[in-house]
Amino acid sequence: MRIGYVCKYVPAEALEAMGAHMERIEPDESLVSFDAAESCMHANVCSFAKATFETVLSGNLDGIVLTTCCDSMRRLADALRAQAPNLFIHVLDVPRDTGEAACALYQRRVAELLSAYGKFANATFSEKKLFAQLGGTLCPAEGTCGSTLELDYARLHSEAAQPSFRLAKSSSVSQSFANSNQAADSAAWSEGCEASERNADEAVAVPQVNCTLQPQTHFSPAMPNVGIAGARANAEIKRILEAHGVNIAFDITCTNASRRFVPQKADTLAQYAHDMLTQLPCARMRDISPRKAFFGHVLPQIDGLVYHTVQFCDMYSYEYSDLKRTSPAPILALETDCTAQSHGQMLTRLEAFLESIGASQKEHLASQKGSPMSKTATFVIGLDSGSTSTNAVVMNEAREIVASVVIRTGAKAGASAERAYREVIERAGITPDQVACTIATGYGRVSIPFADENVTEISCHGRGAHYFNPAVRTILDIGGQDSKTIHVNAAGEVTDFAMNDKCAAGTGRFLEMIARSLEISLDELGPAALESKKHLEIASMCSVFAESEVISLIANNEEKPDIAAGVCRAVAGKAYSLMRRVGLEGAYMMTGGVAQNPGVVRAVEELIGEKLFICEDPEIVGATGAALLALEKSE
């Protein structure tokens, strides 16, 4: 029987002892929609729950064990029972406490699960098999090693009845590991505990939790060390990090916690249940002090932390906020929706994060420098391939912009980049053999094969903004399909960033759509907003609903300048929220095509209470940053 599970509190080893083949569910990376799930579940149910629903219904599993970690998992169980009544679907109610009474309760609920699975699969449970499954080699001297578990539900639920198995005393469990007479087991336990404590700051308190299930940590002296925390990070995140030469120091997201047990000579099920419940707690547990102690121990030792959350899941938001405020290591908030479409968003954010902590392209560029500029190769080119425009900059050895072009991005990013490259070379009056290096950035950067390197637009906009105005600390970039805010330090290095690329609201595309509704050109929208005499609010920032709202205002005979001003204020409000996520520190700069819209510029300035610095051509800031990086590579 193939049984899936999605939570580290599921007793997978006990079910495996009964013959189940346990599989940690990770949604299919080719999944592009939740058609089946959204026909049975509310649209705002957690994306992971919907992805799991699609995975289970694909027909590869015989059942699934869920836990009561959140309402979405309960709704998932209800939907699966309705759609797949022949599957084994069990919801394990996990206590939120870890004391002796909670361990006894959890043990009984585990026993109920094993009994239910036994009836479904016609299998029996024995502590002897569990002991062997956990790696034990000796038959327990006590307990019921050779017997099978037969649950009497009437007896189990009787208030007067005792638990089917004796409960190991909570206060003595960890000590029993340390005092074990089994040398191999003791060595394994010590190694597991000491691995997390190696290189620790002696001032940090050690969490008082079960050491056998403590997260494994591994710090590399030769590679950047990045940890992963939060909820249900998929394998793609690890692949991207490892492909960029990063060592994953630890991963404590939901099901990725280590499952290393040291079987005892007695009370196998009771001991096992205790170990499961007292592992490093997840964010839903009542006492999360061991998590705080763990973070206090490891964060000073790593270069950065990727904190992953799932769309529509708020369980970990409080922990993230606390870590963001107190962590000595930079933190990247990464939200995905468990579909294949998340790849591009993950790649851009992860690459930008690695660049910002000095763990990727900047060191790579420094270590892979090309030959010094010769007399015939004295120029570099930066290419910014965006969704709306493709921008190119030629820069000389003196860090002077020799020529720049901005062209419309067509259906193929690579073709547009080639055209921009040819045009900017022609405008600069140079030949291709005079170009020492070309760096590509923007969403289409991976589609430019003739570029020597590619760097994320986050790093390039930060570097470009610093080039135009070294006093700038907060950058707002609103492009055709996304908007982003970037915080840089005095050296122009990115220290934090936030992106909105999951919705058209607040972008150039949004403004284009509204301009069409008003029957004016995009260039006329901003100037029209400056002529407004009446304050109108656009309540919805959803592009579709906002367009409907604008059409209603037109039908009510509202003036176009007043509507335009309302739209510009709505875009500014969206941008302001994004800016607050990285901190409001002047001086401020606005880049991207929307920086040429005076209505949006004025609305943003009113919110931040300060003037925005806007360079002569705000669309080439990213390409300029790419050219600067190309210059560094070639010097």
C-alpha positions as CSV (number, residue, x, y, z in Angstrom):
1,M,0.0,0.0,0.0
2,R,1.3,3.4,-1.0
3,I,0.3,5.9,1.7
4,G,1.1,9.6,1.5
5,Y,1.7,12.0,4.4
6,V,2.3,15.8,4.6
7,C,3.4,16.4,8.3
8,K,6.4,15.4,10.4
9,Y,4.0,14.4,13.2
10,V,2.7,11.4,11.1
11,P,4.1,8.1,12.5
12,A,5.4,7.0,9.2
13,E,7.8,4.4,10.7
14,A,4.9,2.7,12.6
15,L,2.9,2.4,9.4
16,E,5.9,1.1,7.5
17,A,6.2,-1.6,10.2
18,M,2.8,-2.7,9.1
19,G,3.8,-3.0,5.5
20,A,2.8,0.5,4.2
21,H,5.1,2.3,1.7
22,M,5.1,5.8,3.1
23,E,5.6,8.7,0.7
24,R,6.1,12.4,1.6
25,I,3.7,14.2,-0.7
26,E,5.3,16.9,-2.8
27,P,3.0,18.3,-5.4
28,D,3.8,17.5,-9.0
29,E,6.1,20.1,-10.4
30,S,4.2,20.0,-13.7
31,L,1.0,21.0,-12.0
32,V,-0.4,24.2,-13.6
33,S,-4.0,24.5,-12.3
34,F,-6.3,23.4,-9.5
35,D,-9.3,22.6,-11.6
36,A,-10.4,19.5,-9.7
37,A,-9.6,20.9,-6.3
38,E,-11.4,24.2,-6.9
39,S,-14.5,22.4,-8.0
40,C,-14.7,20.7,-4.6
41,M,-13.0,23.2,-2.3
42,H,-13.1,27.0,-1.6
43,A,-10.8,29.0,-3.8
44,N,-9.0,30.5,-0.8
45,V,-8.1,27.2,0.7
46,C,-4.3,26.8,1.0
47,S,-2.6,26.2,-2.3
48,F,-0.7,23.2,-0.8
49,A,-4.0,21.6,0.2
50,K,-5.3,22.0,-3.3
51,A,-2.1,20.7,-4.8
52,T,-2.3,17.7,-2.5
53,F,-5.9,17.1,-3.6
54,E,-4.8,17.0,-7.2
55,T,-1.9,14.7,-6.4
56,V,-4.0,12.2,-4.4
57,L,-6.6,12.0,-7.1
58,S,-4.0,11.3,-9.7
59,G,-4.4,7.7,-8.7
60,N,-0.8,6.9,-7.5
61,L,-1.7,6.6,-3.8
62,D,-3.8,4.2,-1.8
63,G,-4.4,6.6,0.9
64,I,-3.2,9.6,2.9
65,V,-2.6,10.5,6.5
66,L,-3.2,14.2,7.4
67,T,-3.0,16.0,10.7
68,T,-5.0,18.7,12.4
69,C,-2.4,21.4,11.7
70,C,-4.9,23.7,10.1
71,D,-8.4,24.1,8.8
72,S,-7.2,23.5,5.2
73,M,-6.1,20.0,6.0
74,R,-9.5,19.3,7.5
75,R,-11.2,20.6,4.4
76,L,-8.9,18.5,2.3
77,A,-9.8,15.4,4.2
78,D,-13.5,16.1,3.7
79,A,-13.1,16.7,0.0
80,L,-11.0,13.6,-0.5
81,R,-13.5,11.4,1.4
82,A,-16.3,12.7,-0.9
83,Q,-14.3,12.2,-4.1
84,A,-12.3,9.1,-3.3
85,P,-14.3,7.0,-0.8
86,N,-12.2,3.9,-1.6
87,L,-8.9,5.4,-0.3
88,F,-7.6,5.3,3.2
89,I,-8.0,8.8,4.5
90,H,-7.2,9.4,8.2
91,V,-6.8,12.7,10.1
92,L,-4.4,12.4,13.0
93,D,-5.4,14.8,15.8
94,V,-2.0,16.0,17.1
95,P,-2.0,17.7,20.6
96,R,-0.4,21.1,20.8
97,D,1.3,20.4,24.1
98,T,4.2,18.0,24.8
99,G,3.7,17.2,28.4
100,E,3.0,13.7,29.9
101,A,-0.8,13.9,29.4
102,A,-0.3,15.1,25.8
103,C,2.1,12.3,25.0
104,A,-0.4,9.8,26.4
105,L,-3.2,11.3,24.3
106,Y,-1.0,11.3,21.2
107,Q,0.0,7.7,21.8
108,R,-3.6,6.6,21.9
109,R,-4.4,8.6,18.7
110,V,-1.5,6.9,17.0
111,A,-2.9,3.6,18.1
112,E,-6.2,4.5,16.6
113,L,-4.5,5.3,13.3
114,L,-2.6,2.0,13.3
115,S,-5.8,0.1,14.1
116,A,-7.7,1.9,11.3
117,Y,-4.9,1.2,8.8
118,G,-4.8,-2.4,10.0
119,K,-8.5,-2.9,9.2
120,F,-8.1,-1.1,5.8
121,A,-5.0,-3.1,4.7
122,N,-5.6,-6.3,6.6
123,A,-2.4,-5.8,8.5
124,T,-1.3,-6.1,12.1
125,F,1.0,-4.0,14.2
126,S,3.6,-5.4,16.6
127,E,6.1,-3.5,18.7
128,K,8.7,-6.0,17.6
129,K,8.3,-4.9,14.0
130,L,8.3,-1.3,15.0
131,F,11.5,-1.8,17.0
132,A,13.2,-3.4,14.0
133,Q,11.8,-0.6,11.7
134,L,13.5,2.0,13.9
135,G,16.8,0.2,13.6
136,G,16.7,-1.9,16.7
137,T,18.6,-5.2,16.8
138,L,17.6,-6.5,20.3
139,C,14.1,-7.7,21.3
140,P,12.8,-5.5,24.1
141,A,13.2,-7.1,27.5
142,E,10.0,-5.4,28.6
143,G,6.7,-4.5,27.0
144,T,4.9,-6.6,24.4
145,C,7.7,-7.3,21.9
146,G,6.1,-10.4,20.4
147,S,2.5,-9.4,20.5
148,T,0.3,-7.6,18.1
149,L,-1.8,-4.6,18.8
150,E,-5.5,-5.3,18.9
151,L,-7.5,-2.2,19.9
152,D,-10.7,-2.5,21.8
153,Y,-12.4,0.8,21.0
154,A,-14.9,0.6,23.8
155,R,-12.0,0.1,26.2
156,L,-9.9,2.7,24.5
157,H,-12.6,5.4,24.9
158,S,-13.6,4.4,28.4
159,E,-12.7,7.2,30.8
160,A,-11.7,4.6,33.4
161,A,-9.5,2.6,31.1
162,Q,-5.7,3.0,31.1
163,P,-3.7,3.6,27.9
164,S,-3.0,0.4,25.9
165,F,0.7,1.0,26.5
166,R,2.6,2.4,29.4
167,L,3.7,6.0,29.0
168,A,7.4,6.6,29.3
169,K,8.0,9.4,31.8
170,S,8.6,12.6,29.9
171,S,11.2,13.8,32.3
172,S,13.3,10.7,31.9
173,V,13.2,10.1,28.2
174,S,16.1,12.2,27.0
175,Q,18.2,11.0,30.0
176,S,17.4,7.4,29.1
177,F,19.1,8.0,25.8
178,A,22.2,9.4,27.4
179,N,22.5,6.6,29.9
180,S,21.8,3.8,27.4
181,N,24.0,0.8,27.8
182,Q,23.9,0.2,24.0
183,A,27.2,1.8,22.9
184,A,26.1,2.1,19.3
185,D,22.8,3.8,20.2
186,S,24.6,6.1,22.6
187,A,27.1,7.1,20.0
188,A,24.4,7.8,17.5
189,W,22.5,9.9,19.9
190,S,25.6,11.9,20.9
191,E,26.5,12.5,17.3
192,G,23.0,13.7,16.5
193,C,22.9,16.1,19.4
194,E,26.5,17.4,19.0
195,A,26.0,18.0,15.3
196,S,23.6,20.9,16.1
197,E,25.8,22.2,18.9
198,R,29.1,22.2,17.0
199,N,30.5,25.8,16.6
200,A,27.7,27.0,18.9
201,D,27.8,30.2,20.9
202,E,28.1,29.0,24.5
203,A,25.8,31.8,25.6
204,V,22.8,30.3,23.7
205,A,20.5,28.0,25.6
206,V,20.2,24.5,24.3
207,P,16.6,23.5,23.6
208,Q,15.2,21.0,26.0
209,V,13.7,18.7,23.4
210,N,14.3,15.2,22.1
211,C,17.8,15.2,20.7
212,T,17.3,12.2,18.3
213,L,14.8,14.3,16.2
214,Q,16.7,17.5,16.3
215,P,17.3,19.0,12.8
216,Q,20.6,18.1,11.3
217,T,22.8,21.0,10.5
218,H,25.8,21.1,8.3
219,F,28.0,24.2,7.9
220,S,30.5,24.4,5.1
221,P,33.6,26.6,5.5
222,A,34.1,26.8,1.8
223,M,30.6,27.6,0.5
224,P,27.9,30.1,1.4
225,N,25.6,28.6,4.1
226,V,21.9,29.2,3.7
227,G,19.1,27.7,5.9
228,I,15.5,27.0,4.9
229,A,12.6,27.4,7.3
230,G,8.8,28.0,7.2
231,A,6.3,25.7,5.6
232,R,6.6,23.0,3.0
233,A,9.6,24.1,0.8
234,N,9.7,22.0,-2.3
235,A,12.7,20.3,-3.9
236,E,12.9,23.1,-6.6
237,I,14.1,25.6,-4.0
238,K,17.0,23.3,-3.0
239,R,17.9,22.6,-6.6
240,I,18.1,26.3,-7.3
241,L,20.3,27.0,-4.3
242,E,22.6,24.0,-4.9
243,A,22.9,25.0,-8.6
244,H,24.3,28.4,-7.4
245,G,27.0,26.8,-5.3
246,V,25.2,27.2,-1.9
247,N,25.4,24.8,1.0
248,I,22.0,24.1,2.6
249,A,22.9,24.3,6.3
250,F,19.5,23.0,7.5
251,D,15.9,22.6,6.4
252,I,13.2,22.6,9.1
253,T,10.1,23.1,6.9
254,C,7.3,20.8,8.0
255,T,8.1,17.4,6.6
256,N,11.8,18.0,6.0
257,A,12.8,17.6,9.6
258,S,15.2,14.7,10.3
259,R,13.7,11.4,11.4
260,R,16.5,9.6,13.3
261,F,15.4,7.4,16.1
262,V,17.3,5.4,18.8
263,P,15.0,2.5,19.7
264,Q,14.7,1.6,23.4
265,K,14.5,-1.8,25.1
266,A,11.1,-1.2,26.5
267,D,7.9,0.8,25.8
268,T,8.6,0.9,22.0
269,L,5.3,2.6,21.0
270,A,5.1,4.9,24.0
271,Q,8.8,5.9,23.5
272,Y,8.2,6.4,19.8
273,A,5.1,8.5,20.3
274,H,6.9,10.6,22.8
275,D,9.8,11.2,20.5
276,M,7.5,12.1,17.6
277,L,5.6,14.7,19.7
278,T,8.6,16.2,21.4
279,Q,10.7,16.9,18.3
280,L,11.5,20.4,17.3
281,P,8.0,21.9,17.4
282,C,6.3,23.4,14.4
283,A,4.8,26.9,14.5
284,R,1.3,25.6,15.6
285,M,2.6,24.1,18.9
286,R,1.8,26.0,22.1
287,D,5.5,26.2,23.3
288,I,7.8,27.2,20.4
289,S,10.7,28.2,22.6
290,P,12.8,25.3,21.3
291,R,12.4,26.8,17.8
292,K,13.5,30.2,19.1
293,A,16.5,28.6,20.7
294,F,17.4,26.7,17.6
295,F,17.2,29.9,15.5
296,G,19.2,31.7,18.1
297,H,21.8,29.0,17.8
298,V,22.1,28.8,14.0
299,L,21.3,32.2,12.6
300,P,24.6,33.8,13.6
301,Q,26.4,31.0,11.7
302,I,24.7,31.3,8.3
303,D,24.9,33.7,5.4
304,G,21.1,33.9,4.9
305,L,17.7,32.3,5.6
306,V,15.1,31.4,3.0
307,Y,11.7,31.5,4.8
308,H,9.1,29.8,2.6
309,T,5.4,30.1,2.9
310,V,2.5,28.8,0.9
311,Q,-0.1,31.1,-0.7
312,F,-3.1,31.7,1.7
313,C,-1.2,30.2,4.6
314,D,-0.7,32.6,7.6
315,M,0.5,30.1,10.2
316,Y,4.1,31.1,9.9
317,S,3.7,34.8,9.3
318,Y,4.2,35.7,13.0
319,E,7.4,33.7,13.2
320,Y,8.7,35.3,10.0
321,S,7.9,38.8,11.3
322,D,9.8,38.1,14.5
323,L,12.8,36.7,12.7
324,K,12.8,39.6,10.2
325,R,13.0,41.9,13.2
326,T,15.7,40.1,15.2
327,S,17.7,37.9,12.9
328,P,21.4,38.7,12.5
329,A,21.2,36.9,9.1
330,P,19.4,38.3,6.0
331,I,16.0,36.7,5.4
332,L,14.2,36.2,2.2
333,A,10.4,35.7,2.3
334,L,9.5,33.3,-0.5
335,E,5.8,32.5,-1.2
336,T,4.8,29.9,-3.8
337,D,1.5,28.5,-4.9
338,C,2.7,24.9,-5.5
339,T,2.4,25.1,-9.3
340,A,4.9,25.1,-12.1
341,Q,4.4,28.8,-12.6
342,S,6.2,29.5,-9.3
343,H,9.6,28.6,-10.9
344,G,10.3,31.9,-12.5
345,Q,9.3,33.8,-9.3
346,M,11.4,31.6,-7.2
347,L,14.4,31.8,-9.5
348,T,14.4,35.6,-9.6
349,R,14.0,36.0,-5.9
350,L,16.5,33.4,-4.9
351,E,19.1,34.6,-7.3
352,A,18.6,38.2,-6.2
353,F,18.8,37.1,-2.6
354,L,22.0,35.3,-3.2
355,E,23.5,38.2,-5.0
356,S,22.5,40.6,-2.1
357,I,24.2,38.4,0.5
358,G,27.3,38.1,-1.7
359,A,26.8,34.4,-2.2
360,S,26.4,34.2,-6.0
361,Q,26.9,36.4,-9.0
362,K,29.0,39.1,-7.4
363,E,31.6,36.6,-6.2
364,H,31.2,34.7,-9.4
365,L,31.9,37.7,-11.5
366,A,35.0,38.5,-9.4
367,S,36.4,35.0,-9.7
368,Q,35.7,34.6,-13.4
369,K,37.1,37.9,-14.6
370,G,37.9,38.0,-18.3
371,S,41.0,39.4,-19.8
372,P,41.8,43.1,-19.1
373,M,40.4,45.5,-21.7
374,S,42.6,45.7,-24.8
375,K,42.9,48.6,-27.1
376,T,40.3,47.1,-29.4
377,A,37.9,46.0,-26.7
378,T,37.2,49.1,-24.6
379,F,33.5,49.0,-24.1
380,V,30.9,46.9,-22.2
381,I,27.2,46.4,-22.8
382,G,24.3,46.0,-20.3
383,L,21.1,44.5,-21.6
384,D,17.8,44.7,-19.6
385,S,15.2,42.4,-21.2
386,G,11.9,43.3,-19.6
387,S,8.3,42.4,-20.4
388,T,7.5,45.7,-22.1
389,S,10.8,47.1,-23.2
390,T,14.3,45.9,-23.9
391,N,16.9,48.4,-22.9
392,A,20.6,48.5,-23.7
393,V,23.5,50.6,-22.6
394,V,27.1,50.9,-23.9
395,M,29.6,52.1,-21.3
396,N,33.3,52.9,-21.6
397,E,36.3,52.4,-19.3
398,A,35.6,55.7,-17.6
399,R,32.2,54.5,-16.5
400,E,30.5,56.9,-19.0
401,I,27.4,56.0,-20.9
402,V,28.3,56.2,-24.5
403,A,24.9,55.2,-26.0
404,S,21.6,53.7,-24.9
405,V,18.4,52.4,-26.6
406,V,14.9,51.5,-25.5
407,I,12.9,49.3,-27.8
408,R,9.6,47.5,-27.5
409,T,9.9,43.9,-26.4
410,G,8.3,41.7,-29.0
411,A,7.0,38.1,-28.8
412,K,10.5,36.7,-28.3
413,A,12.8,38.2,-25.7
414,G,16.0,36.8,-27.4
415,A,15.1,38.4,-30.7
416,S,14.4,41.8,-29.1
417,A,17.7,41.6,-27.2
418,E,19.6,41.0,-30.4
419,R,17.9,44.0,-32.0
420,A,18.7,46.2,-29.1
421,Y,22.3,45.0,-29.1
422,R,22.8,45.8,-32.8
423,E,21.1,49.2,-32.4
424,V,23.1,50.3,-29.4
425,I,26.4,49.3,-31.0
426,E,25.4,51.3,-34.1
427,R,24.4,54.3,-32.1
428,A,27.7,54.1,-30.1
429,G,29.6,54.0,-33.4
430,I,31.6,50.9,-32.4
431,T,31.9,47.3,-33.6
432,P,31.2,44.0,-31.8
433,D,35.0,43.2,-31.4
434,Q,35.3,46.4,-29.3
435,V,32.8,44.9,-26.7
436,A,34.7,43.2,-23.9
437,C,31.7,41.9,-22.0
438,T,27.9,41.8,-22.1
439,I,25.8,41.3,-19.0
440,A,22.1,40.5,-19.3
441,T,19.4,41.2,-16.7
442,G,15.6,41.3,-16.6
443,Y,13.1,38.5,-16.9
444,G,14.3,37.6,-20.4
445,R,18.0,37.4,-19.3
446,V,18.1,33.6,-19.6
447,S,17.0,33.9,-23.3
448,I,20.0,35.9,-24.4
449,P,22.6,33.3,-25.4
450,F,25.2,35.8,-26.6
451,A,25.5,37.4,-23.1
452,D,28.6,36.6,-21.1
453,E,26.7,36.5,-17.8
454,N,23.2,37.2,-16.5
455,V,22.4,38.9,-13.2
456,T,19.0,39.6,-11.7
457,E,17.3,42.9,-12.2
458,I,17.3,43.5,-8.4
459,S,21.1,43.7,-8.2
460,C,21.3,45.7,-11.5
461,H,18.7,48.3,-10.5
462,G,20.5,48.7,-7.1
463,R,23.9,49.2,-8.9
464,G,22.4,51.5,-11.5
465,A,20.5,53.7,-9.0
466,H,23.7,54.2,-7.0
467,Y,25.5,55.2,-10.2
468,F,23.0,57.9,-11.0
469,N,22.6,59.1,-7.4
470,P,24.9,57.7,-4.6
471,A,22.6,59.2,-1.9
472,V,19.7,57.0,-2.9
473,R,18.7,54.3,-0.3
474,T,15.2,53.3,-1.4
475,I,14.4,52.5,-5.0
476,L,10.9,52.0,-6.5
477,D,10.8,50.3,-9.9
478,I,7.5,50.0,-11.6
479,G,7.7,48.2,-14.9
480,G,5.4,46.6,-17.4
481,Q,4.5,43.5,-15.5
482,D,5.9,43.9,-12.1
483,S,6.9,46.4,-9.4
484,K,9.7,46.1,-6.9
485,T,11.3,48.1,-4.1
486,I,15.0,47.8,-3.3
487,H,16.9,49.1,-0.3
488,V,20.7,49.7,-0.9
489,N,23.5,50.8,1.4
490,A,26.0,53.5,1.0
491,A,28.0,51.3,-1.4
492,G,25.0,50.6,-3.6
493,E,24.7,47.0,-2.4
494,V,21.3,45.5,-2.1
495,T,20.3,44.9,1.6
496,D,16.6,44.1,1.1
497,F,14.0,43.9,-1.6
498,A,10.3,43.1,-2.2
499,M,8.6,42.2,-5.4
500,N,5.1,42.1,-6.8
501,D,5.1,40.0,-9.9
502,K,2.0,37.8,-9.2
503,C,-0.6,40.4,-10.2
504,A,-0.9,43.1,-12.8
505,A,-2.2,45.6,-10.3
506,G,0.0,48.6,-9.8
507,T,2.1,47.9,-13.0
508,G,2.5,49.5,-16.4
509,R,0.1,46.9,-17.9
510,F,-2.6,48.1,-15.4
511,L,-2.2,51.7,-16.4
512,E,-2.3,50.7,-20.1
513,M,-5.6,49.0,-19.5
514,I,-7.1,51.9,-17.7
515,A,-5.9,54.3,-20.4
516,R,-7.7,52.3,-23.0
517,S,-10.9,52.4,-20.9
518,L,-10.6,56.2,-20.8
519,E,-9.9,56.3,-24.5
520,I,-6.6,58.2,-24.1
521,S,-3.0,57.2,-24.7
522,L,-0.8,56.0,-21.9
523,D,1.4,59.1,-22.3
524,E,-1.7,61.3,-21.7
525,L,-2.8,59.5,-18.5
526,G,-0.3,61.1,-16.2
527,P,-0.7,64.7,-17.4
528,A,-4.4,64.3,-17.3
529,A,-4.2,63.3,-13.6
530,L,-2.5,66.5,-12.8
531,E,-5.5,68.4,-14.0
532,S,-7.9,66.7,-11.5
533,K,-10.2,68.9,-9.5
534,K,-12.2,66.2,-7.7
535,H,-10.9,63.4,-5.4
536,L,-12.1,60.0,-6.6
537,E,-11.1,56.7,-5.0
538,I,-10.5,53.5,-7.0
539,A,-11.4,51.0,-4.3
540,S,-10.3,47.8,-6.0
541,M,-6.7,47.1,-7.0
542,C,-7.6,43.9,-9.0
543,S,-7.1,44.8,-12.6
544,V,-10.3,43.3,-13.8
545,F,-12.4,44.9,-11.0
546,A,-10.7,48.2,-11.2
547,E,-11.4,48.4,-14.9
548,S,-15.1,47.7,-14.2
549,E,-15.0,50.4,-11.5
550,V,-13.5,52.9,-14.0
551,I,-16.2,52.0,-16.6
552,S,-18.9,52.7,-13.9
553,L,-17.3,56.1,-13.1
554,I,-17.4,56.9,-16.8
555,A,-21.0,55.9,-16.9
556,N,-21.6,58.3,-14.0
557,N,-20.2,61.2,-16.1
558,E,-17.1,61.6,-13.9
559,E,-14.3,63.6,-15.5
560,K,-11.4,61.8,-17.1
561,P,-8.7,63.8,-15.1
562,D,-10.4,62.9,-11.9
563,I,-10.6,59.2,-12.8
564,A,-7.0,59.3,-13.9
565,A,-5.9,60.8,-10.7
566,G,-7.8,58.2,-8.7
567,V,-6.0,55.4,-10.7
568,C,-2.6,57.0,-10.1
569,R,-3.3,57.2,-6.4
570,A,-4.3,53.6,-6.4
571,V,-1.0,52.6,-8.1
572,A,0.9,54.8,-5.6
573,G,-0.8,53.2,-2.7
574,K,0.2,49.7,-3.9
575,A,3.8,50.9,-4.4
576,Y,3.9,52.5,-0.9
577,S,2.8,49.3,0.7
578,L,5.7,47.5,-1.1
579,M,8.2,50.3,-0.1
580,R,7.2,49.9,3.6
581,R,8.3,46.3,3.5
582,V,11.9,47.2,2.9
583,G,11.8,50.3,5.1
584,L,11.2,54.0,4.2
585,E,14.7,55.6,4.0
586,G,15.6,58.5,1.9
587,A,16.8,59.5,-0.6
588,Y,14.2,57.9,-2.8
589,M,14.4,57.1,-6.5
590,M,11.9,55.9,-9.0
591,T,12.9,53.9,-12.0
592,G,11.1,52.0,-14.8
593,G,8.7,53.2,-17.5
594,V,6.0,54.4,-15.0
595,A,8.5,56.9,-13.6
596,Q,7.7,58.9,-16.7
597,N,4.0,59.2,-15.5
598,P,3.8,62.5,-13.6
599,G,0.5,61.5,-12.0
600,V,1.9,58.4,-10.3
601,V,5.1,60.3,-9.3
602,R,3.1,63.0,-7.6
603,A,0.9,60.5,-5.8
604,V,4.0,58.5,-4.5
605,E,5.6,61.7,-3.4
606,E,2.5,62.7,-1.4
607,L,2.6,59.4,0.4
608,I,6.3,59.4,1.3
609,G,6.4,63.1,2.0
610,E,9.5,63.6,-0.1
611,K,10.6,64.2,-3.6
612,L,11.6,61.3,-5.8
613,F,14.9,61.4,-7.7
614,I,14.2,60.4,-11.3
615,C,17.1,60.3,-13.8
616,E,16.8,61.6,-17.4
617,D,16.0,58.1,-18.7
618,P,14.5,56.0,-15.9
619,E,14.1,53.0,-18.2
620,I,17.8,52.3,-18.6
621,V,18.7,52.1,-14.9
622,G,18.8,48.3,-14.9
623,A,20.8,48.1,-18.1
624,T,23.2,50.7,-16.6
625,G,23.7,48.5,-13.6
626,A,24.3,45.5,-15.8
627,A,27.0,47.5,-17.8
628,L,28.7,48.4,-14.5
629,L,28.9,44.8,-13.5
630,A,30.3,44.0,-17.0
631,L,32.9,46.6,-16.5
632,E,33.9,45.1,-13.2
633,K,34.2,41.7,-14.8
634,S,36.5,43.1,-17.5
635,E,38.7,45.4,-15.5
